[in-house]
């Protein structure tokens, strides 16, 4: 069987949603929508936006979850948020957190207005080392990385430059296609 490489499954940078670091959150959402429109209907929709520096290099990735957290500034008041993201907790605890930290209490219009003011560069974080994968890595390595870490996509590199994004949905589709062919 032919060895499948990451570069065969990745979405190239020029076909993915990108914004400069100075963009507003609203502009990022619009860039995502614009990128979705250009997709072939058989392709999975993008679920993140890549953030570029002044020289056009990828410096971060914004996920749907990042957008929601950025819109509600009170998440900064939730003690132990990182631990909570990785562990199970009861529905009662979730409700108590909503009440105690006054999360998502404003009308939706408030968050829409906030998106027009928030700058992407104010809430992005540099990707961690385990969020990158080389374009010449084998599919098995990518699967392993996607299972071990909490990412739905990996930044694909060629040397020191990000050249695309490998999405869990594309990897899963490829594996299902191989399964179906027997």
C-alpha positions in Angstrom: 0.0 0.0 0.0 1.2 3.5 -0.9 2.3 5.5 2.1 0.1 8.6 2.5 1.8 11.8 3.4 0.5 14.8 5.3 1.0 17.1 2.3 -1.5 15.0 0.3 -4.3 15.7 2.7 -3.6 19.2 4.0 -5.4 22.3 2.9 -2.8 24.7 1.4 -2.5 28.1 3.2 -3.8 30.0 0.1 -7.1 28.0 0.2 -7.7 28.5 3.9 -9.3 31.4 5.9 -6.6 33.9 7.0 -6.5 37.3 8.7 -3.8 39.7 9.8 -3.1 40.0 13.5 -4.6 43.5 13.4 -8.0 42.3 12.2 -11.1 42.5 14.4 -12.9 39.3 15.4 -15.7 40.3 13.1 -13.3 40.5 10.2 -12.0 37.1 11.1 -15.5 35.6 11.1 -16.2 37.3 7.7 -12.9 35.8 6.4 -14.0 32.4 7.5 -17.4 32.8 5.8 -15.7 33.9 2.6 -13.3 30.9 2.6 -16.3 28.6 3.2 -18.1 29.9 0.1 -15.1 29.0 -2.2 -15.1 25.4 -1.0 -16.3 22.5 -3.1 -19.6 21.3 -1.6 -18.0 17.9 -1.1 -15.3 19.3 1.2 -15.6 19.8 4.9 -16.0 23.3 6.1 -13.1 25.2 7.7 -13.4 25.4 11.5 -10.5 27.7 12.2 -8.9 30.9 11.0 -5.1 31.3 10.6 -3.6 34.5 11.8 -0.7 36.1 9.9 2.0 38.5 10.9 3.1 41.5 8.9 5.2 39.3 6.6 2.4 36.8 5.9 3.7 34.1 8.2 1.2 32.1 10.3 1.6 33.0 14.0 -1.6 31.5 15.4 -4.8 29.7 14.8 -8.3 30.8 16.0 -10.8 28.0 16.6 -14.5 28.3 17.0 -14.0 27.8 20.8 -11.4 30.5 20.9 -13.9 32.9 19.3 -16.6 32.1 21.9 -14.1 32.5 24.8 -12.9 35.8 23.4 -16.4 37.2 23.2 -17.1 36.5 26.9 -14.4 38.3 28.8 -15.6 36.9 32.1 -14.0 33.5 31.3 -10.9 35.1 32.7 -12.5 35.1 36.1 -13.1 31.3 36.1 -10.5 29.7 38.4 -8.8 26.6 37.0 -10.3 27.0 33.5 -7.4 25.0 32.0 -8.1 22.1 34.4 -11.8 22.2 33.8 -11.3 21.9 30.0 -9.5 18.6 30.4 -11.7 17.0 33.0 -15.3 15.9 33.4 -17.7 17.9 35.6 -21.3 17.8 36.5 -24.1 19.9 34.8 -24.7 21.5 38.2 -21.1 22.8 38.3 -21.5 24.3 34.8 -24.7 26.1 35.9 -23.1 27.4 39.0 -20.1 28.7 37.0 -22.5 30.5 34.6 -24.3 32.1 37.6 -21.2 32.9 39.7 -19.1 34.3 36.9 -22.0 36.0 35.1 -21.2 34.2 31.8 -23.2 34.8 28.7 -25.6 37.0 30.6 -25.7 39.9 28.1 -28.0 40.1 25.0 -26.5 38.5 21.9 -26.2 42.0 20.3 -23.7 42.9 23.0 -21.4 40.1 21.9 -21.9 41.0 18.2 -20.8 44.6 19.0 -17.8 43.3 21.0 -16.7 41.2 18.0 -16.4 44.4 16.0 -14.0 45.9 18.6 -11.9 43.0 19.7 -8.6 42.7 17.8 -7.4 39.2 17.0 -3.9 40.0 18.2 -5.2 40.7 21.7 -6.3 37.2 22.4 -4.3 34.8 20.2 -1.6 32.5 21.5 1.4 31.1 19.8 0.7 27.5 18.8 2.5 24.9 21.0 5.1 22.6 19.5 2.7 19.7 19.3 0.4 21.7 17.1 2.8 21.4 14.1 3.5 18.6 11.8 5.9 18.3 8.8 4.4 18.1 5.4 6.4 14.9 4.7 5.2 13.1 7.8 3.2 9.9 7.3 -0.5 9.8 7.9 0.0 7.5 10.8 2.1 10.1 12.6 -0.6 12.7 12.0 -3.4 10.4 13.3 -1.3 9.7 16.4 -0.8 13.4 17.1 -4.5 14.2 16.5 -5.5 11.5 19.0 -2.9 12.4 21.7 -3.5 16.2 21.7 -6.7 18.2 21.9 -6.6 19.7 18.4 -9.0 19.4 15.5 -6.2 20.5 13.1 -2.5 20.7 12.9 -0.3 23.4 11.2 1.7 21.8 8.4 5.2 23.0 7.9 7.9 22.9 5.2 11.1 23.8 7.0 10.3 26.7 9.3 7.3 27.9 7.3 3.6 26.9 7.7 2.3 25.9 4.3 -1.1 24.5 5.2 -3.4 22.9 7.7 -4.3 19.3 8.3 -7.8 18.9 9.6 -9.0 15.9 11.6 -12.1 15.8 9.3 -9.9 15.2 6.2 -7.8 12.6 8.0 -11.0 10.8 9.1 -12.5 10.9 5.7 -9.3 9.5 4.1 -9.2 6.6 6.6 -12.9 5.9 6.0 -12.3 5.9 2.2 -9.6 3.3 2.7 -11.8 1.2 5.0 -14.6 1.2 2.4 -12.3 0.0 -0.4 -11.2 -2.9 1.7 
